Amino acid sequence: MERTPIRRLVMRGGLAAAAFLLVACAQPAVAEIEADTAARLAALRNDARAREHGEGVPRDPVRAAALYCEAARLGDAEAQFSLGWMYANGRGIGRDNRMASLFFAMAAEQGHEYAKKMLAFVGPSGSTADMPECMRDPAPLTIWGTPAPTPIEDDFVAATPDQVRAAALVRKLAPEYRVSPTFALAIIRAESNFNPNARSPKNALGLMQLIPETSARFNVKKPYDPVQNVRGGLAYLRWLLAYFKGDVALVAAAYNAGERAVEKYRGIPPYAETRDYVRRIKRYFRRDNHPFDPSVTAPSPELPRIGTMSAR
């Protein structure tokens, strides 16, 4: 039997028919997240699906949507897609194409192919300012304040030749940029695992995994040269620290996903990769705030809104 194209289904049966086909075929997004986080996300998704369809438990679409939303906040693309599907079809909750588009866009940005197709049906999303309450972080990410009066301790212990070389280089250069060596080494550990020749699928290069745009921005001509690479990464960290007023979580999220993504989502973007990245940085660098030089750049104009959303 010939398989019916999604577009033909939309023409014949409407959005709900196409969405049904996409949900049936959808696969969980691949993300490098820790086992405990993966287990939590799987539990949230499974509970949500059971309540959405009434499988083994009373059907409760409102509770299902809340569970999907919690997983979506933690960066799970499949939950973001499923919640978008519920909004797109009014499945137990009010139909809302704007909200559907918002969640499809989140999943699509993480590479969810079916979310990309559904986004084409419902149209682009608008502002993220009206994100549902469940997508807001439960507490402020940090307390913004003045630069710390005392230096942050450097407690990194190198264990391999690559780590020894990187640590020596960072400890020499970091004071020039007013960046804690431990913070810079945490970034290097998460980015390249101390491999000076590392190259990512997105063409991020070297110890601090500089993409071409960042290299150009901070005048790095030879990104595989450890000295130039670390200088470029430190310059970017110095800029981000000033832009986000020393908030370590926001700086780490911006280093991974870009400062525009942090501003767009008024905090850590709901990407599984970025959420996991921030957790790793905070594990290696156990501070919420880092001293910053306010003369480097003006702070992000979105900081007041980030604080408001985080505190709700």
C-alpha positions as CSV (number, residue, x, y, z in Angstrom):
1,M,0.0,0.0,0.0
2,E,1.4,3.4,-1.0
3,R,2.3,5.6,2.0
4,T,0.3,8.8,2.3
5,P,2.5,11.9,2.4
6,I,2.1,14.2,5.4
7,R,1.0,17.1,3.3
8,R,-1.7,15.0,1.7
9,L,-2.9,14.0,5.1
10,V,-3.1,17.7,6.1
11,M,-5.1,18.5,3.0
12,R,-7.5,15.6,3.6
13,G,-7.7,15.2,7.3
14,G,-6.4,18.4,8.7
15,L,-3.6,19.1,11.2
16,A,-4.7,16.5,13.7
17,A,-4.2,13.6,11.1
18,A,-0.8,14.8,10.2
19,A,0.2,15.3,13.9
20,F,-1.0,11.8,14.6
21,L,1.3,10.3,12.0
22,L,4.2,12.4,13.2
23,V,3.7,11.4,16.9
24,A,3.5,7.7,15.9
25,C,6.8,8.0,14.0
26,A,8.7,10.4,16.4
27,Q,11.8,9.2,18.1
28,P,13.4,10.7,21.3
29,A,15.9,13.3,20.5
30,V,19.5,12.3,21.0
31,A,21.2,14.3,23.7
32,E,24.3,13.9,25.7
33,I,22.8,14.0,29.2
34,E,23.7,12.2,32.3
35,A,22.0,9.0,33.3
36,D,20.1,10.4,36.2
37,T,18.7,13.2,34.1
38,A,17.9,10.9,31.3
39,A,16.0,8.6,33.7
40,R,14.1,11.6,35.1
41,L,13.1,12.8,31.7
42,A,12.0,9.4,30.6
43,A,9.9,9.1,33.8
44,L,8.2,12.4,33.1
45,R,7.6,11.6,29.5
46,N,6.2,8.1,30.3
47,D,3.9,9.5,33.0
48,A,2.7,12.2,30.7
49,R,1.9,9.9,27.8
50,A,0.0,7.5,30.1
51,R,-2.1,10.4,31.5
52,E,-2.6,11.8,28.0
53,H,-4.0,8.6,26.6
54,G,-5.4,7.0,29.8
55,E,-3.1,4.0,29.7
56,G,-3.1,2.3,33.1
57,V,-4.2,5.5,34.8
58,P,-7.2,7.8,34.5
59,R,-6.9,10.1,31.5
60,D,-5.8,13.5,32.7
61,P,-4.6,15.8,29.8
62,V,-4.1,18.8,32.1
63,R,-1.7,16.8,34.3
64,A,-0.1,15.3,31.2
65,A,0.6,18.8,29.8
66,A,2.1,19.8,33.2
67,L,4.4,16.8,33.1
68,Y,5.4,17.4,29.5
69,C,6.1,21.0,30.4
70,E,8.4,20.1,33.3
71,A,10.4,17.8,30.9
72,A,10.4,20.6,28.3
73,R,11.8,23.1,30.8
74,L,14.7,20.6,31.5
75,G,15.4,20.6,27.7
76,D,13.7,17.4,26.5
77,A,12.9,17.9,22.8
78,E,10.5,15.0,22.7
79,A,8.4,16.5,25.5
80,Q,8.6,19.9,23.8
81,F,7.2,18.3,20.6
82,S,4.5,16.4,22.5
83,L,3.3,19.5,24.3
84,G,3.3,21.4,21.0
85,W,1.1,18.7,19.6
86,M,-1.4,18.9,22.4
87,Y,-1.7,22.7,21.9
88,A,-1.9,22.3,18.1
89,N,-4.8,19.9,18.3
90,G,-6.6,21.1,21.5
91,R,-6.1,17.6,22.9
92,G,-7.6,18.0,26.4
93,I,-6.3,21.6,26.7
94,G,-7.2,24.7,24.8
95,R,-6.1,24.8,21.2
96,D,-3.4,27.5,20.9
97,N,-1.3,27.8,17.7
98,R,1.0,30.3,19.3
99,M,1.9,28.0,22.1
100,A,2.1,25.1,19.7
101,S,4.5,27.0,17.6
102,L,6.5,28.0,20.7
103,F,7.1,24.4,21.7
104,F,7.6,23.1,18.2
105,A,10.3,25.8,17.7
106,M,12.1,24.7,20.9
107,A,12.2,21.1,19.7
108,A,13.1,22.1,16.2
109,E,16.1,24.1,17.4
110,Q,17.4,20.9,18.9
111,G,17.1,19.1,15.6
112,H,13.7,17.3,16.1
113,E,12.7,16.6,12.5
114,Y,9.0,16.2,13.1
115,A,8.9,19.4,15.1
116,K,10.3,21.2,12.1
117,K,7.5,19.8,9.9
118,M,4.8,20.7,12.4
119,L,6.3,24.2,12.7
120,A,5.7,24.7,9.0
121,F,2.0,23.9,9.6
122,V,1.3,26.2,12.6
123,G,3.6,29.1,11.6
124,P,6.4,30.8,13.4
125,S,6.1,31.6,17.1
126,G,6.1,35.1,18.6
127,S,7.7,36.4,21.8
128,T,8.7,34.0,24.5
129,A,7.6,36.5,27.2
130,D,4.3,34.7,27.7
131,M,5.8,31.2,28.3
132,P,3.7,29.1,30.6
133,E,4.5,29.2,34.3
134,C,5.9,25.6,34.3
135,M,8.7,26.7,31.9
136,R,10.0,29.3,34.4
137,D,12.9,28.3,36.6
138,P,11.7,27.9,40.2
139,A,14.2,30.3,41.7
140,P,16.5,33.0,40.6
141,L,19.6,31.6,38.8
142,T,21.9,33.8,40.8
143,I,21.9,36.9,42.9
144,W,23.5,39.7,40.8
145,G,25.9,41.9,42.7
146,T,29.2,43.7,42.7
147,P,32.4,41.9,41.9
148,A,33.6,39.6,44.6
149,P,36.2,41.3,46.8
150,T,38.4,38.2,47.1
151,P,39.9,36.1,44.3
152,I,38.4,32.7,43.4
153,E,40.5,29.9,44.4
154,D,42.2,27.7,41.7
155,D,41.6,24.1,42.8
156,F,42.1,22.3,39.5
157,V,44.5,19.4,39.7
158,A,46.0,18.4,36.3
159,A,46.2,14.6,35.9
160,T,47.4,14.1,32.2
161,P,50.0,15.8,30.0
162,D,47.3,17.6,28.1
163,Q,45.8,18.9,31.3
164,V,49.2,20.0,32.6
165,R,49.9,22.0,29.4
166,A,46.5,23.6,29.3
167,A,46.5,24.4,33.0
168,A,49.9,26.1,32.8
169,L,48.7,28.2,29.8
170,V,45.4,29.2,31.4
171,R,47.0,30.1,34.7
172,K,49.5,32.3,32.8
173,L,46.9,34.1,30.7
174,A,43.7,34.1,32.8
175,P,44.7,36.9,35.2
176,E,45.2,39.2,32.2
177,Y,41.5,38.8,31.3
178,R,40.3,38.7,35.0
179,V,38.9,35.2,34.5
180,S,39.3,32.6,37.2
181,P,41.6,29.8,35.9
182,T,39.3,27.2,37.4
183,F,36.4,28.6,35.5
184,A,38.3,28.7,32.2
185,L,39.6,25.1,32.8
186,A,36.0,24.0,33.5
187,I,35.0,25.4,30.1
188,I,37.9,23.7,28.4
189,R,37.1,20.4,30.1
190,A,33.5,20.5,29.0
191,E,34.3,21.8,25.5
192,S,37.3,19.8,24.3
193,N,38.4,17.6,27.2
194,F,41.8,19.3,26.9
195,N,42.4,18.2,23.3
196,P,44.0,21.2,21.4
197,N,43.1,19.6,18.1
198,A,39.5,19.0,18.8
199,R,36.9,19.9,16.1
200,S,33.2,19.6,16.6
201,P,30.5,18.8,13.9
202,K,29.7,22.5,14.1
203,N,33.3,23.5,13.2
204,A,34.2,24.6,16.7
205,L,37.9,24.3,17.1
206,G,40.7,23.9,19.6
207,L,40.8,23.8,23.4
208,M,38.0,26.3,23.9
209,Q,36.0,25.2,20.8
210,L,35.8,28.5,19.1
211,I,33.4,28.7,16.2
212,P,34.6,30.8,13.2
213,E,32.4,33.8,14.2
214,T,33.9,33.9,17.7
215,S,37.4,33.6,16.3
216,A,36.8,36.5,14.0
217,R,35.1,38.5,16.8
218,F,38.2,38.2,19.1
219,N,40.9,38.3,16.4
220,V,41.9,34.6,16.6
221,K,43.8,33.9,13.3
222,K,45.0,30.4,14.2
223,P,42.3,28.6,16.3
224,Y,44.4,25.5,16.6
225,D,47.2,27.4,18.2
226,P,46.7,26.9,21.9
227,V,47.8,30.4,22.9
228,Q,45.6,32.1,20.4
229,N,42.7,29.8,21.1
230,V,42.8,30.3,24.9
231,R,43.2,34.1,24.5
232,G,40.1,34.1,22.3
233,G,38.1,32.0,24.7
234,L,39.2,34.1,27.7
235,A,38.3,37.3,25.9
236,Y,34.8,35.9,25.2
237,L,34.4,34.8,28.8
238,R,35.4,38.2,30.0
239,W,32.8,39.8,27.7
240,L,30.1,37.3,28.7
241,L,30.8,37.9,32.4
242,A,30.3,41.6,31.9
243,Y,27.2,41.1,29.7
244,F,25.5,38.9,32.3
245,K,27.0,40.6,35.4
246,G,29.0,37.6,36.6
247,D,26.1,35.1,36.5
248,V,28.0,31.8,36.0
249,A,25.0,29.8,34.8
250,L,24.0,32.4,32.2
251,V,27.6,32.8,31.0
252,A,28.0,29.0,30.7
253,A,24.7,28.8,28.8
254,A,25.7,31.6,26.5
255,Y,29.1,30.0,25.8
256,N,27.3,26.9,24.7
257,A,24.3,28.2,23.0
258,G,25.0,31.9,22.3
259,E,24.0,35.0,24.2
260,R,21.0,35.6,21.9
261,A,19.5,32.2,22.9
262,V,19.9,33.1,26.6
263,E,18.1,36.4,25.9
264,K,15.4,34.8,23.8
265,Y,14.4,32.4,26.5
266,R,15.1,34.8,29.4
267,G,17.5,32.4,31.0
268,I,19.1,29.0,30.3
269,P,17.6,27.8,27.0
270,P,15.4,24.7,27.1
271,Y,17.9,22.6,25.2
272,A,19.0,19.3,26.8
273,E,22.6,19.8,25.7
274,T,22.8,23.3,27.2
275,R,21.1,22.4,30.4
276,D,23.6,19.5,30.8
277,Y,26.5,21.7,29.9
278,V,25.6,24.2,32.6
279,R,25.3,21.5,35.2
280,R,28.8,20.2,34.3
281,I,30.3,23.7,34.5
282,K,28.7,24.2,37.9
283,R,30.1,20.9,39.0
284,Y,33.6,21.8,38.0
285,F,33.3,25.5,39.1
286,R,31.3,25.6,42.3
287,R,30.4,29.3,42.3
288,D,27.1,31.0,41.3
289,N,28.9,34.4,40.7
290,H,32.2,35.4,39.2
291,P,33.9,38.9,39.4
292,F,33.4,40.9,36.3
293,D,34.7,44.1,34.8
294,P,31.7,46.4,34.0
295,S,33.9,48.5,31.7
296,V,34.1,45.7,29.1
297,T,30.5,46.1,27.9
298,A,27.1,47.2,29.0
299,P,25.0,44.5,30.6
300,S,22.3,42.7,28.6
301,P,19.2,44.7,28.4
302,E,17.3,41.5,29.0
303,L,18.7,41.0,32.5
304,P,15.8,42.6,34.3
305,R,13.4,40.3,32.5
306,I,15.5,37.3,33.1
307,G,15.4,38.1,36.8
308,T,11.6,38.6,36.8
309,M,11.0,35.3,35.0
310,S,13.4,33.3,37.2
311,A,11.8,34.6,40.4
312,R,8.2,33.6,39.4
